């Protein structure tokens, strides 16, 4: 198999008996042992459990079970539950918490034959744009160990980029799956809200915004993972069955693009140039792409969309914070402190703004079928700081790197980040593809088209230092 061979092909080989999950497990564990100490992408790896899983997968395949993800190595973000493993949500409060059951999505993966190889690092409560915490420390970007992979799913993205897992299960309440995917040169999907149930687990901050996300090296692999995960559950009031929509040829879709989402967001020059170059290549390939300027509600620029997150953090963890604030990441402590002061009137105003954003987005998708924009406006930065100090030649606040993703959580639509090349400093960049709610398949099909046209073979430094043993399984 070539370096870019992925989960779809590997699962097919396991199902037909060409290779065995037990062989994959041994090679994968060796790879993790060789690379993870430098990356700190995975924080829990139970080798005996991985071997037990692999033996069971081989037994199931031999018995004729059709397992869509047979033997495919998958990592699980630390804010989700992997039965029997320590699950901390990146927080000192949960440092000794052992999951008594799988999260619903984890159980779906296990049922589909996935090989669950470990737990990936995340920021505390998945509420920070870099990946570090008091329990496990910082995760490094495989492209440059001095830089962050982003957050909060930085461990998941780093693991996929380094080949510690072919797929990663993550979460995305404001870009937590898509931005790390962009910074690490992999694919990251935020499905439509309600597509994948999440009925139990840790307290979820931003429950109406949060979705179960998927990361992989190829769009086809991410699409397969999402297909396996799709489903509703009566205990999750936000989940619902997906409607069946007509499929149209990519060439007939009207596609808009914007470098600043009509909000004047700062973007580094090399990022803008890479996005525009990608758009031109897609146009040359026959796609209908035109610039668009979304007309957002006037209240949006001055609104603090994070106020609701701060209030929820204070509601869930305020008592523990007041009892011992030293347990908390300083950046999370600041958010909790801010949450104590958020008035109910502001939360009501934010809910009204969200309704207006839904209307605005619906109007946009009456004029275009899909939207292209940057996933991130800047290359990955030093893991010593929360964010870059300058973006696009302008001073940036610590969240300036995160502006292109949260709007699409607010309105519940699908969004995908696909690699589109490298920036001036040699770090990966991502193109974000956004569609109307429930049009996840259109988003994924365009992502696969972009992948084929660009034909990128992005491999971080750490991969050049170790044979691609997994591909030889």
TORKOL-4160 file (C-alpha; in steps of 0.2 Angstrom, whole numbers, padded with zeros to 4 digits, m for minus):
473
<pt num="1" X="0000" Y="0000" Z="0000"/>
<pt num="2" X="0006" Y="0018" Z="m0004"/>
<pt num="3" X="0009" Y="0030" Z="0010"/>
<pt num="4" X="m0008" Y="0038" Z="0006"/>
<pt num="5" X="m0018" Y="0022" Z="0007"/>
<pt num="6" X="m0030" Y="0023" Z="0021"/>
<pt num="7" X="m0043" Y="0016" Z="0032"/>
<pt num="8" X="m0055" Y="0011" Z="0018"/>
<pt num="9" X="m0042" Y="0000" Z="0010"/>
<pt num="10" X="m0035" Y="m0007" Z="0026"/>
<pt num="11" X="m0052" Y="m0013" Z="0033"/>
<pt num="12" X="m0055" Y="m0021" Z="0016"/>
<pt num="13" X="m0039" Y="m0031" Z="0018"/>
<pt num="14" X="m0043" Y="m0036" Z="0035"/>
<pt num="15" X="m0060" Y="m0042" Z="0031"/>
<pt num="16" X="m0054" Y="m0053" Z="0016"/>
<pt num="17" X="m0040" Y="m0060" Z="0027"/>
<pt num="18" X="m0026" Y="m0053" Z="0017"/>
<pt num="19" X="m0019" Y="m0046" Z="0034"/>
<pt num="20" X="m0024" Y="m0048" Z="0052"/>
<pt num="21" X="m0029" Y="m0035" Z="0065"/>
<pt num="22" X="m0016" Y="m0043" Z="0077"/>
<pt num="23" X="m0002" Y="m0039" Z="0065"/>
<pt num="24" X="m0009" Y="m0021" Z="0063"/>
<pt num="25" X="m0009" Y="m0020" Z="0082"/>
<pt num="26" X="0009" Y="m0025" Z="0084"/>
<pt num="27" X="0015" Y="m0013" Z="0071"/>
<pt num="28" X="0004" Y="0001" Z="0078"/>
<pt num="29" X="0010" Y="m0001" Z="0096"/>
<pt num="30" X="0028" Y="m0001" Z="0090"/>
<pt num="31" X="0024" Y="0015" Z="0080"/>
<pt num="32" X="0016" Y="0023" Z="0095"/>
<pt num="33" X="0031" Y="0018" Z="0106"/>
<pt num="34" X="0043" Y="0026" Z="0094"/>
<pt num="35" X="0035" Y="0042" Z="0091"/>
<pt num="36" X="0023" Y="0047" Z="0105"/>
<pt num="37" X="0036" Y="0051" Z="0118"/>
<pt num="38" X="0041" Y="0066" Z="0107"/>
<pt num="39" X="0023" Y="0071" Z="0103"/>
<pt num="40" X="0013" Y="0068" Z="0119"/>
<pt num="41" X="m0002" Y="0065" Z="0107"/>
<pt num="42" X="m0008" Y="0050" Z="0116"/>
<pt num="43" X="m0010" Y="0050" Z="0135"/>
<pt num="44" X="m0017" Y="0032" Z="0138"/>
<pt num="45" X="m0012" Y="0017" Z="0128"/>
<pt num="46" X="m0016" Y="0000" Z="0136"/>
<pt num="47" X="m0006" Y="m0012" Z="0125"/>
<pt num="48" X="m0014" Y="m0028" Z="0132"/>
<pt num="49" X="m0031" Y="m0021" Z="0128"/>
<pt num="50" X="m0026" Y="m0017" Z="0111"/>
<pt num="51" X="m0020" Y="m0034" Z="0108"/>
<pt num="52" X="m0036" Y="m0042" Z="0115"/>
<pt num="53" X="m0047" Y="m0030" Z="0104"/>
<pt num="54" X="m0036" Y="m0036" Z="0089"/>
<pt num="55" X="m0039" Y="m0054" Z="0092"/>
<pt num="56" X="m0058" Y="m0052" Z="0094"/>
<pt num="57" X="m0058" Y="m0042" Z="0077"/>
<pt num="58" X="m0049" Y="m0056" Z="0068"/>
<pt num="59" X="m0062" Y="m0069" Z="0076"/>
<pt num="60" X="m0076" Y="m0058" Z="0071"/>
<pt num="61" X="m0070" Y="m0057" Z="0053"/>
<pt num="62" X="m0067" Y="m0076" Z="0052"/>
<pt num="63" X="m0085" Y="m0078" Z="0058"/>
<pt num="64" X="m0091" Y="m0068" Z="0043"/>
<pt num="65" X="m0095" Y="m0052" Z="0051"/>
<pt num="66" X="m0095" Y="m0037" Z="0039"/>
<pt num="67" X="m0085" Y="m0024" Z="0049"/>
<pt num="68" X="m0084" Y="m0008" Z="0040"/>
<pt num="69" X="m0068" Y="m0002" Z="0051"/>
<pt num="70" X="m0060" Y="m0019" Z="0053"/>
<pt num="71" X="m0043" Y="m0017" Z="0061"/>
<pt num="72" X="m0042" Y="0002" Z="0058"/>
<pt num="73" X="m0032" Y="0010" Z="0072"/>
<pt num="74" X="m0043" Y="0024" Z="0080"/>
<pt num="75" X="m0039" Y="0036" Z="0094"/>
<pt num="76" X="m0052" Y="0043" Z="0106"/>
<pt num="77" X="m0051" Y="0061" Z="0113"/>
<pt num="78" X="m0049" Y="0062" Z="0132"/>
<pt num="79" X="m0066" Y="0071" Z="0134"/>
<pt num="80" X="m0075" Y="0055" Z="0128"/>
<pt num="81" X="m0076" Y="0038" Z="0137"/>
<pt num="82" X="m0066" Y="0023" Z="0133"/>
<pt num="83" X="m0072" Y="0009" Z="0144"/>
<pt num="84" X="m0059" Y="0004" Z="0158"/>
<pt num="85" X="m0047" Y="0018" Z="0153"/>
<pt num="86" X="m0043" Y="0034" Z="0163"/>
<pt num="87" X="m0053" Y="0048" Z="0155"/>
<pt num="88" X="m0049" Y="0066" Z="0162"/>
<pt num="89" X="m0057" Y="0078" Z="0150"/>
<pt num="90" X="m0040" Y="0087" Z="0152"/>
<pt num="91" X="m0044" Y="0092" Z="0170"/>
<pt num="92" X="m0035" Y="0089" Z="0186"/>
<pt num="93" X="m0053" Y="0087" Z="0194"/>
<pt num="94" X="m0055" Y="0070" Z="0184"/>
<pt num="95" X="m0037" Y="0064" Z="0185"/>
<pt num="96" X="m0042" Y="0048" Z="0193"/>
<pt num="97" X="m0059" Y="0045" Z="0184"/>
<pt num="98" X="m0060" Y="0028" Z="0175"/>
<pt num="99" X="m0073" Y="0027" Z="0162"/>
<pt num="100" X="m0086" Y="0013" Z="0167"/>
<pt num="101" X="m0093" Y="0012" Z="0149"/>
<pt num="102" X="m0089" Y="0018" Z="0132"/>
<pt num="103" X="m0096" Y="0034" Z="0125"/>
<pt num="104" X="m0110" Y="0031" Z="0113"/>
<pt num="105" X="m0099" Y="0035" Z="0098"/>
<pt num="106" X="m0085" Y="0024" Z="0104"/>
<pt num="107" X="m0097" Y="0010" Z="0106"/>
<pt num="108" X="m0102" Y="0012" Z="0088"/>
<pt num="109" X="m0084" Y="0012" Z="0082"/>
<pt num="110" X="m0080" Y="m0004" Z="0092"/>
<pt num="111" X="m0096" Y="m0012" Z="0085"/>
<pt num="112" X="m0089" Y="m0008" Z="0067"/>
<pt num="113" X="m0072" Y="m0017" Z="0071"/>
<pt num="114" X="m0061" Y="m0002" Z="0074"/>
<pt num="115" X="m0045" Y="m0005" Z="0084"/>
<pt num="116" X="m0046" Y="0008" Z="0098"/>
<pt num="117" X="m0027" Y="0011" Z="0101"/>
<pt num="118" X="m0027" Y="0025" Z="0114"/>
<pt num="119" X="m0034" Y="0041" Z="0122"/>
<pt num="120" X="m0028" Y="0058" Z="0114"/>
<pt num="121" X="m0024" Y="0073" Z="0124"/>
<pt num="122" X="m0035" Y="0088" Z="0124"/>
<pt num="123" X="m0036" Y="0105" Z="0133"/>
<pt num="124" X="m0046" Y="0106" Z="0150"/>
<pt num="125" X="m0064" Y="0104" Z="0146"/>
<pt num="126" X="m0060" Y="0106" Z="0128"/>
<pt num="127" X="m0061" Y="0124" Z="0130"/>
<pt num="128" X="m0044" Y="0131" Z="0124"/>
<pt num="129" X="m0037" Y="0134" Z="0107"/>
<pt num="130" X="m0020" Y="0125" Z="0111"/>
<pt num="131" X="m0018" Y="0107" Z="0118"/>
<pt num="132" X="m0010" Y="0107" Z="0136"/>
<pt num="133" X="m0016" Y="0103" Z="0153"/>
<pt num="134" X="m0011" Y="0100" Z="0171"/>
<pt num="135" X="m0013" Y="0081" Z="0170"/>
<pt num="136" X="m0003" Y="0077" Z="0154"/>
<pt num="137" X="0006" Y="0093" Z="0149"/>
<pt num="138" X="0007" Y="0099" Z="0131"/>
<pt num="139" X="0005" Y="0090" Z="0114"/>
<pt num="140" X="0018" Y="0095" Z="0100"/>
<pt num="141" X="0014" Y="0097" Z="0082"/>
<pt num="142" X="0022" Y="0083" Z="0072"/>
<pt num="143" X="0028" Y="0096" Z="0059"/>
<pt num="144" X="0038" Y="0106" Z="0071"/>
<pt num="145" X="0039" Y="0100" Z="0089"/>
<pt num="146" X="0041" Y="0118" Z="0096"/>
<pt num="147" X="0024" Y="0122" Z="0089"/>
<pt num="148" X="0006" Y="0119" Z="0095"/>
<pt num="149" X="m0006" Y="0107" Z="0085"/>
<pt num="150" X="m0020" Y="0119" Z="0090"/>
<pt num="151" X="m0034" Y="0114" Z="0101"/>
<pt num="152" X="m0044" Y="0107" Z="0109"/>
<pt num="153" X="m0042" Y="0091" Z="0099"/>
<pt num="154" X="m0023" Y="0094" Z="0096"/>
<pt num="155" X="m0019" Y="0076" Z="0102"/>
<pt num="156" X="m0031" Y="0069" Z="0090"/>
<pt num="157" X="m0024" Y="0079" Z="0075"/>
<pt num="158" X="m0006" Y="0075" Z="0080"/>
<pt num="159" X="m0009" Y="0057" Z="0081"/>
<pt num="160" X="m0017" Y="0056" Z="0064"/>
<pt num="161" X="m0003" Y="0066" Z="0056"/>
<pt num="162" X="0010" Y="0055" Z="0064"/>
<pt num="163" X="0002" Y="0039" Z="0060"/>
<pt num="164" X="m0002" Y="0034" Z="0078"/>
<pt num="165" X="m0020" Y="0031" Z="0072"/>
<pt num="166" X="m0028" Y="0031" Z="0055"/>
<pt num="167" X="m0043" Y="0040" Z="0062"/>
<pt num="168" X="m0047" Y="0050" Z="0077"/>
<pt num="169" X="m0063" Y="0053" Z="0086"/>
<pt num="170" X="m0064" Y="0071" Z="0093"/>
<pt num="171" X="m0077" Y="0084" Z="0097"/>
<pt num="172" X="m0080" Y="0102" Z="0090"/>
<pt num="173" X="m0090" Y="0116" Z="0098"/>
<pt num="174" X="m0081" Y="0130" Z="0090"/>
<pt num="175" X="m0068" Y="0123" Z="0078"/>
<pt num="176" X="m0059" Y="0110" Z="0090"/>
<pt num="177" X="m0058" Y="0097" Z="0077"/>
<pt num="178" X="m0056" Y="0108" Z="0061"/>
<pt num="179" X="m0042" Y="0120" Z="0067"/>
<pt num="180" X="m0030" Y="0106" Z="0073"/>
<pt num="181" X="m0033" Y="0096" Z="0058"/>
<pt num="182" X="m0028" Y="0112" Z="0047"/>
<pt num="183" X="m0012" Y="0115" Z="0058"/>
<pt num="184" X="m0007" Y="0096" Z="0057"/>
<pt num="185" X="m0011" Y="0094" Z="0038"/>
<pt num="186" X="m0025" Y="0081" Z="0040"/>
<pt num="187" X="m0044" Y="0081" Z="0037"/>
<pt num="188" X="m0056" Y="0087" Z="0050"/>
<pt num="189" X="m0075" Y="0085" Z="0049"/>
<pt num="190" X="m0088" Y="0094" Z="0060"/>
<pt num="191" X="m0105" Y="0086" Z="0055"/>
<pt num="192" X="m0122" Y="0094" Z="0055"/>
<pt num="193" X="m0128" Y="0096" Z="0073"/>
<pt num="194" X="m0139" Y="0081" Z="0078"/>
<pt num="195" X="m0131" Y="0069" Z="0065"/>
<pt num="196" X="m0121" Y="0059" Z="0079"/>
<pt num="197" X="m0129" Y="0056" Z="0096"/>
<pt num="198" X="m0119" Y="0060" Z="0112"/>
<pt num="199" X="m0131" Y="0054" Z="0126"/>
<pt num="200" X="m0119" Y="0052" Z="0140"/>
<pt num="201" X="m0102" Y="0057" Z="0147"/>
<pt num="202" X="m0093" Y="0072" Z="0154"/>
<pt num="203" X="m0103" Y="0088" Z="0156"/>
<pt num="204" X="m0103" Y="0096" Z="0138"/>
<pt num="205" X="m0099" Y="0115" Z="0137"/>
<pt num="206" X="m0109" Y="0122" Z="0123"/>
<pt num="207" X="m0121" Y="0107" Z="0121"/>
<pt num="208" X="m0131" Y="0115" Z="0107"/>
<pt num="209" X="m0115" Y="0119" Z="0098"/>
<pt num="210" X="m0105" Y="0103" Z="0101"/>
<pt num="211" X="m0104" Y="0089" Z="0089"/>
<pt num="212" X="m0094" Y="0073" Z="0088"/>
<pt num="213" X="m0080" Y="0076" Z="0075"/>
<pt num="214" X="m0069" Y="0065" Z="0064"/>
<pt num="215" X="m0051" Y="0066" Z="0059"/>
<pt num="216" X="m0041" Y="0056" Z="0046"/>
<pt num="217" X="m0028" Y="0057" Z="0033"/>
<pt num="218" X="m0041" Y="0056" Z="0018"/>
<pt num="219" X="m0058" Y="0062" Z="0015"/>
<pt num="220" X="m0065" Y="0045" Z="0011"/>
<pt num="221" X="m0059" Y="0038" Z="0027"/>
<pt num="222" X="m0067" Y="0052" Z="0037"/>
<pt num="223" X="m0083" Y="0049" Z="0027"/>
<pt num="224" X="m0083" Y="0031" Z="0031"/>
<pt num="225" X="m0081" Y="0035" Z="0050"/>
<pt num="226" X="m0095" Y="0047" Z="0049"/>
<pt num="227" X="m0106" Y="0035" Z="0041"/>
<pt num="228" X="m0103" Y="0022" Z="0055"/>
<pt num="229" X="m0106" Y="0035" Z="0068"/>
<pt num="230" X="m0122" Y="0042" Z="0061"/>
<pt num="231" X="m0137" Y="0039" Z="0072"/>
<pt num="232" X="m0149" Y="0046" Z="0085"/>
<pt num="233" X="m0152" Y="0041" Z="0103"/>
<pt num="234" X="m0168" Y="0045" Z="0113"/>
<pt num="235" X="m0157" Y="0051" Z="0128"/>
<pt num="236" X="m0149" Y="0064" Z="0117"/>
<pt num="237" X="m0163" Y="0077" Z="0113"/>
<pt num="238" X="m0152" Y="0086" Z="0100"/>
<pt num="239" X="m0150" Y="0070" Z="0090"/>
<pt num="240" X="m0161" Y="0066" Z="0075"/>
<pt num="241" X="m0162" Y="0055" Z="0060"/>
<pt num="242" X="m0154" Y="0062" Z="0044"/>
<pt num="243" X="m0165" Y="0066" Z="0030"/>
<pt num="244" X="m0161" Y="0059" Z="0013"/>
<pt num="245" X="m0156" Y="0072" Z="0000"/>
<pt num="246" X="m0154" Y="0072" Z="m0018"/>
<pt num="247" X="m0136" Y="0071" Z="m0024"/>
<pt num="248" X="m0130" Y="0083" Z="m0038"/>
<pt num="249" X="m0114" Y="0083" Z="m0048"/>
<pt num="250" X="m0100" Y="0093" Z="m0040"/>
<pt num="251" X="m0099" Y="0103" Z="m0057"/>
<pt num="252" X="m0117" Y="0109" Z="m0055"/>
<pt num="253" X="m0115" Y="0116" Z="m0038"/>
<pt num="254" X="m0114" Y="0135" Z="m0035"/>
<pt num="255" X="m0099" Y="0138" Z="m0024"/>
<pt num="256" X="m0095" Y="0154" Z="m0015"/>
<pt num="257" X="m0078" Y="0159" Z="m0007"/>
<pt num="258" X="m0073" Y="0172" Z="0005"/>
<pt num="259" X="m0056" Y="0177" Z="0013"/>
<pt num="260" X="m0064" Y="0186" Z="0028"/>
<pt num="261" X="m0082" Y="0180" Z="0029"/>
<pt num="262" X="m0087" Y="0198" Z="0026"/>
<pt num="263" X="m0081" Y="0202" Z="0044"/>
<pt num="264" X="m0064" Y="0209" Z="0040"/>
<pt num="265" X="m0055" Y="0195" Z="0049"/>
<pt num="266" X="m0036" Y="0197" Z="0048"/>
<pt num="267" X="m0027" Y="0183" Z="0037"/>
<pt num="268" X="m0009" Y="0181" Z="0034"/>
<pt num="269" X="m0004" Y="0185" Z="0017"/>
<pt num="270" X="0003" Y="0167" Z="0013"/>
<pt num="271" X="m0013" Y="0160" Z="0019"/>
<pt num="272" X="m0024" Y="0171" Z="0008"/>
<pt num="273" X="m0012" Y="0167" Z="m0007"/>
<pt num="274" X="m0014" Y="0148" Z="m0004"/>
<pt num="275" X="m0033" Y="0149" Z="m0003"/>
<pt num="276" X="m0034" Y="0160" Z="m0019"/>
<pt num="277" X="m0022" Y="0148" Z="m0028"/>
<pt num="278" X="m0033" Y="0133" Z="m0023"/>
<pt num="279" X="m0049" Y="0142" Z="m0029"/>
<pt num="280" X="m0041" Y="0145" Z="m0046"/>
<pt num="281" X="m0036" Y="0127" Z="m0047"/>
<pt num="282" X="m0054" Y="0122" Z="m0043"/>
<pt num="283" X="m0061" Y="0134" Z="m0056"/>
<pt num="284" X="m0049" Y="0127" Z="m0069"/>
<pt num="285" X="m0055" Y="0110" Z="m0065"/>
<pt num="286" X="m0073" Y="0115" Z="m0070"/>
<pt num="287" X="m0081" Y="0121" Z="m0054"/>
<pt num="288" X="m0092" Y="0136" Z="m0053"/>
<pt num="289" X="m0084" Y="0147" Z="m0039"/>
<pt num="290" X="m0088" Y="0165" Z="m0036"/>
<pt num="291" X="m0083" Y="0177" Z="m0022"/>
<pt num="292" X="m0097" Y="0181" Z="m0009"/>
<pt num="293" X="m0100" Y="0193" Z="0005"/>
<pt num="294" X="m0111" Y="0186" Z="0018"/>
<pt num="295" X="m0122" Y="0199" Z="0027"/>
<pt num="296" X="m0122" Y="0195" Z="0045"/>
<pt num="297" X="m0132" Y="0203" Z="0059"/>
<pt num="298" X="m0126" Y="0220" Z="0064"/>
<pt num="299" X="m0125" Y="0214" Z="0082"/>
<pt num="300" X="m0112" Y="0200" Z="0077"/>
<pt num="301" X="m0095" Y="0210" Z="0077"/>
<pt num="302" X="m0098" Y="0217" Z="0095"/>
<pt num="303" X="m0105" Y="0201" Z="0102"/>
<pt num="304" X="m0095" Y="0190" Z="0114"/>
<pt num="305" X="m0100" Y="0173" Z="0107"/>
<pt num="306" X="m0089" Y="0165" Z="0121"/>
<pt num="307" X="m0100" Y="0172" Z="0135"/>
<pt num="308" X="m0111" Y="0157" Z="0135"/>
<pt num="309" X="m0096" Y="0146" Z="0136"/>
<pt num="310" X="m0090" Y="0156" Z="0151"/>
<pt num="311" X="m0106" Y="0155" Z="0160"/>
<pt num="312" X="m0108" Y="0136" Z="0157"/>
<pt num="313" X="m0090" Y="0133" Z="0164"/>
<pt num="314" X="m0095" Y="0144" Z="0179"/>
<pt num="315" X="m0111" Y="0134" Z="0181"/>
<pt num="316" X="m0103" Y="0117" Z="0180"/>
<pt num="317" X="m0087" Y="0120" Z="0189"/>
<pt num="318" X="m0089" Y="0136" Z="0199"/>
<pt num="319" X="m0091" Y="0127" Z="0215"/>
<pt num="320" X="m0075" Y="0117" Z="0213"/>
<pt num="321" X="m0066" Y="0132" Z="0207"/>
<pt num="322" X="m0071" Y="0142" Z="0223"/>
<pt num="323" X="m0065" Y="0127" Z="0233"/>
<pt num="324" X="m0048" Y="0126" Z="0225"/>
<pt num="325" X="m0044" Y="0137" Z="0210"/>
<pt num="326" X="m0027" Y="0129" Z="0209"/>
<pt num="327" X="m0034" Y="0114" Z="0201"/>
<pt num="328" X="m0038" Y="0124" Z="0185"/>
<pt num="329" X="m0028" Y="0129" Z="0170"/>
<pt num="330" X="m0026" Y="0148" Z="0172"/>
<pt num="331" X="m0034" Y="0151" Z="0155"/>
<pt num="332" X="m0049" Y="0141" Z="0161"/>
<pt num="333" X="m0049" Y="0150" Z="0177"/>
<pt num="334" X="m0051" Y="0166" Z="0168"/>
<pt num="335" X="m0066" Y="0159" Z="0159"/>
<pt num="336" X="m0074" Y="0153" Z="0175"/>
<pt num="337" X="m0071" Y="0170" Z="0183"/>
<pt num="338" X="m0079" Y="0179" Z="0168"/>
<pt num="339" X="m0094" Y="0167" Z="0168"/>
<pt num="340" X="m0098" Y="0172" Z="0186"/>
<pt num="341" X="m0102" Y="0189" Z="0179"/>
<pt num="342" X="m0112" Y="0185" Z="0163"/>
<pt num="343" X="m0130" Y="0191" Z="0166"/>
<pt num="344" X="m0145" Y="0182" Z="0160"/>
<pt num="345" X="m0150" Y="0196" Z="0148"/>
<pt num="346" X="m0133" Y="0193" Z="0139"/>
<pt num="347" X="m0137" Y="0175" Z="0137"/>
<pt num="348" X="m0154" Y="0179" Z="0130"/>
<pt num="349" X="m0147" Y="0191" Z="0118"/>
<pt num="350" X="m0134" Y="0178" Z="0112"/>
<pt num="351" X="m0148" Y="0166" Z="0109"/>
<pt num="352" X="m0157" Y="0179" Z="0099"/>
<pt num="353" X="m0141" Y="0182" Z="0089"/>
<pt num="354" X="m0139" Y="0164" Z="0086"/>
<pt num="355" X="m0157" Y="0163" Z="0078"/>
<pt num="356" X="m0152" Y="0178" Z="0067"/>
<pt num="357" X="m0136" Y="0169" Z="0062"/>
<pt num="358" X="m0146" Y="0154" Z="0057"/>
<pt num="359" X="m0157" Y="0165" Z="0046"/>
<pt num="360" X="m0142" Y="0174" Z="0038"/>
<pt num="361" X="m0134" Y="0157" Z="0034"/>
<pt num="362" X="m0150" Y="0150" Z="0027"/>
<pt num="363" X="m0151" Y="0166" Z="0016"/>
<pt num="364" X="m0133" Y="0163" Z="0010"/>
<pt num="365" X="m0136" Y="0146" Z="0005"/>
<pt num="366" X="m0150" Y="0151" Z="m0006"/>
<pt num="367" X="m0137" Y="0160" Z="m0017"/>
<pt num="368" X="m0124" Y="0147" Z="m0016"/>
<pt num="369" X="m0124" Y="0128" Z="m0012"/>
<pt num="370" X="m0107" Y="0128" Z="m0003"/>
<pt num="371" X="m0095" Y="0140" Z="0004"/>
<pt num="372" X="m0076" Y="0140" Z="0004"/>
<pt num="373" X="m0065" Y="0150" Z="0017"/>
<pt num="374" X="m0049" Y="0148" Z="0027"/>
<pt num="375" X="m0050" Y="0136" Z="0042"/>
<pt num="376" X="m0036" Y="0145" Z="0050"/>
<pt num="377" X="m0029" Y="0163" Z="0046"/>
<pt num="378" X="m0011" Y="0159" Z="0052"/>
<pt num="379" X="0001" Y="0144" Z="0053"/>
<pt num="380" X="0003" Y="0135" Z="0069"/>
<pt num="381" X="0013" Y="0145" Z="0082"/>
<pt num="382" X="0024" Y="0142" Z="0097"/>
<pt num="383" X="0016" Y="0130" Z="0110"/>
<pt num="384" X="0022" Y="0142" Z="0124"/>
<pt num="385" X="0008" Y="0155" Z="0120"/>
<pt num="386" X="m0011" Y="0154" Z="0118"/>
<pt num="387" X="m0011" Y="0162" Z="0101"/>
<pt num="388" X="0000" Y="0172" Z="0089"/>
<pt num="389" X="0002" Y="0191" Z="0093"/>
<pt num="390" X="0000" Y="0196" Z="0075"/>
<pt num="391" X="m0011" Y="0190" Z="0061"/>
<pt num="392" X="m0011" Y="0198" Z="0044"/>
<pt num="393" X="0000" Y="0212" Z="0050"/>
<pt num="394" X="m0012" Y="0217" Z="0064"/>
<pt num="395" X="m0011" Y="0214" Z="0082"/>
<pt num="396" X="m0021" Y="0199" Z="0087"/>
<pt num="397" X="m0030" Y="0194" Z="0103"/>
<pt num="398" X="m0027" Y="0176" Z="0110"/>
<pt num="399" X="m0043" Y="0170" Z="0100"/>
<pt num="400" X="m0038" Y="0179" Z="0084"/>
<pt num="401" X="m0033" Y="0162" Z="0076"/>
<pt num="402" X="m0050" Y="0154" Z="0079"/>
<pt num="403" X="m0062" Y="0167" Z="0071"/>
<pt num="404" X="m0066" Y="0156" Z="0055"/>
<pt num="405" X="m0074" Y="0141" Z="0063"/>
<pt num="406" X="m0086" Y="0146" Z="0078"/>
<pt num="407" X="m0100" Y="0154" Z="0067"/>
<pt num="408" X="m0103" Y="0137" Z="0059"/>
<pt num="409" X="m0106" Y="0129" Z="0076"/>
<pt num="410" X="m0118" Y="0143" Z="0081"/>
<pt num="411" X="m0129" Y="0138" Z="0066"/>
<pt num="412" X="m0127" Y="0119" Z="0066"/>
<pt num="413" X="m0121" Y="0117" Z="0048"/>
<pt num="414" X="m0108" Y="0104" Z="0042"/>
<pt num="415" X="m0090" Y="0110" Z="0039"/>
<pt num="416" X="m0074" Y="0101" Z="0034"/>
<pt num="417" X="m0056" Y="0106" Z="0034"/>
<pt num="418" X="m0045" Y="0099" Z="0020"/>
<pt num="419" X="m0026" Y="0102" Z="0018"/>
<pt num="420" X="m0022" Y="0115" Z="0004"/>
<pt num="421" X="m0004" Y="0116" Z="0005"/>
<pt num="422" X="0010" Y="0124" Z="0016"/>
<pt num="423" X="0012" Y="0141" Z="0022"/>
<pt num="424" X="0028" Y="0152" Z="0021"/>
<pt num="425" X="0035" Y="0144" Z="0037"/>
<pt num="426" X="0032" Y="0126" Z="0030"/>
<pt num="427" X="0017" Y="0122" Z="0041"/>
<pt num="428" X="0001" Y="0115" Z="0035"/>
<pt num="429" X="m0014" Y="0126" Z="0030"/>
<pt num="430" X="m0033" Y="0121" Z="0028"/>
<pt num="431" X="m0047" Y="0125" Z="0017"/>
<pt num="432" X="m0064" Y="0125" Z="0025"/>
<pt num="433" X="m0079" Y="0119" Z="0016"/>
<pt num="434" X="m0096" Y="0123" Z="0023"/>
<pt num="435" X="m0113" Y="0118" Z="0018"/>
<pt num="436" X="m0131" Y="0120" Z="0023"/>
<pt num="437" X="m0137" Y="0109" Z="0037"/>
<pt num="438" X="m0139" Y="0090" Z="0033"/>
<pt num="439" X="m0129" Y="0093" Z="0017"/>
<pt num="440" X="m0114" Y="0084" Z="0025"/>
<pt num="441" X="m0112" Y="0073" Z="0010"/>
<pt num="442" X="m0110" Y="0087" Z="m0002"/>
<pt num="443" X="m0097" Y="0095" Z="0009"/>
<pt num="444" X="m0087" Y="0078" Z="0009"/>
<pt num="445" X="m0089" Y="0076" Z="m0009"/>
<pt num="446" X="m0081" Y="0093" Z="m0013"/>
<pt num="447" X="m0068" Y="0089" Z="0000"/>
<pt num="448" X="m0063" Y="0073" Z="m0010"/>
<pt num="449" X="m0063" Y="0083" Z="m0026"/>
<pt num="450" X="m0051" Y="0096" Z="m0018"/>
<pt num="451" X="m0040" Y="0082" Z="m0012"/>
<pt num="452" X="m0039" Y="0074" Z="m0029"/>
<pt num="453" X="m0036" Y="0090" Z="m0038"/>
<pt num="454" X="m0022" Y="0096" Z="m0026"/>
<pt num="455" X="m0015" Y="0078" Z="m0025"/>
<pt num="456" X="m0005" Y="0083" Z="m0009"/>
<pt num="457" X="0007" Y="0071" Z="0000"/>
<pt num="458" X="0010" Y="0080" Z="0016"/>
<pt num="459" X="0021" Y="0071" Z="0028"/>
<pt num="460" X="0028" Y="0079" Z="0044"/>
<pt num="461" X="0046" Y="0077" Z="0049"/>
<pt num="462" X="0043" Y="0064" Z="0062"/>
<pt num="463" X="0036" Y="0052" Z="0048"/>
<pt num="464" X="0052" Y="0054" Z="0038"/>
<pt num="465" X="0062" Y="0047" Z="0054"/>
<pt num="466" X="0052" Y="0031" Z="0055"/>
<pt num="467" X="0047" Y="0018" Z="0042"/>
<pt num="468" X="0028" Y="0018" Z="0038"/>
<pt num="469" X="0026" Y="0001" Z="0047"/>
<pt num="470" X="0007" Y="0002" Z="0047"/>
<pt num="471" X="0006" Y="0003" Z="0028"/>
<pt num="472" X="0016" Y="m0013" Z="0028"/>
<pt num="473" X="0004" Y="m0023" Z="0039"/>
